[in-house]
């Protein structure tokens, strides 16, 4: 499992364990699985989806930045719609 945190400048949208996550990258969407290589990527407006113990969930974001390192994912979203 991986730890995912989704935050905006004024709100923590989600924090918890996930088995996978998909992000709207600047050059196309991409998926992150356990033990993914460390990356930092700009995100476009689009849908972020992930699978947690509660099932599959998704949020539409205005854009932002995601960092993946050591099975920790931090998404800094400009705004979650």
N, C-alpha and C positions, 0 to 999 in steps of 0.2 A: 504494500500500500504506500501511497504518497500523501503528504500533507499539502492541502491546497488552501490558500488564503486569498479571498477576493475583497479588495477594499477600494473605496472612492475617497476623495478628499474629506468627506464628512460622514461616511458610513462603512461599517464592516458588513459586507453582503453575505459572505460565507466563510466558514473556517471548519475544516474537518478532513478526514481521510477519504481519499478517492482511489479508484483502481485505474482510471484513465481520465484524460481531459483533452478537449479539442478547442483550439483557439483560431480566431480570424487574423492570421498573420498578414503583414504588409504585402507579401508576395504569394499569398494563398493560405488556405487553412492548413493546420498541422496538428498532429496528435502527439501527446506525451504519455508514455507508459513508464512503469517502474524502471529505475536505473537508467533513465534517459541521460544523454550527455548534457553537461552544463551549457545553457544558452541564455541570452538576453535578446528579446525580440520586440519590435514595435508592432502594435496591433491596430487594425483598422476597425471601423464600425462593422459590427456583425455579431454573430451568436457564439457565446462560450458555452460549451456543454461538458458535463462530467458525470461520472457514475460513482455514487457513494453508497453506503449501507442502506440508505432510503430509496435507492433507485437512481434513474437517470434524471438529471435536471439541466436546465439551460437558462441563460440570461442574455439579453441583448445589451451590448456595450457601445458607447460612442467612440471608443478607441482607448489606447493606453499602452502599457509596457508589461511584459511578463518576464520573470526570471525563474529559471529552473536550475536547481543545484542540490545535489545529494538527496534526491527524492522529496525536496521541498519546492513548492511552486508558489510564487507570490505574484498576483495580478494586481497592478495598480491601474484601475480603470478611471478614465476621465469622468464617466457618468454611466450608470446602469439604468436602462429604460424600463 
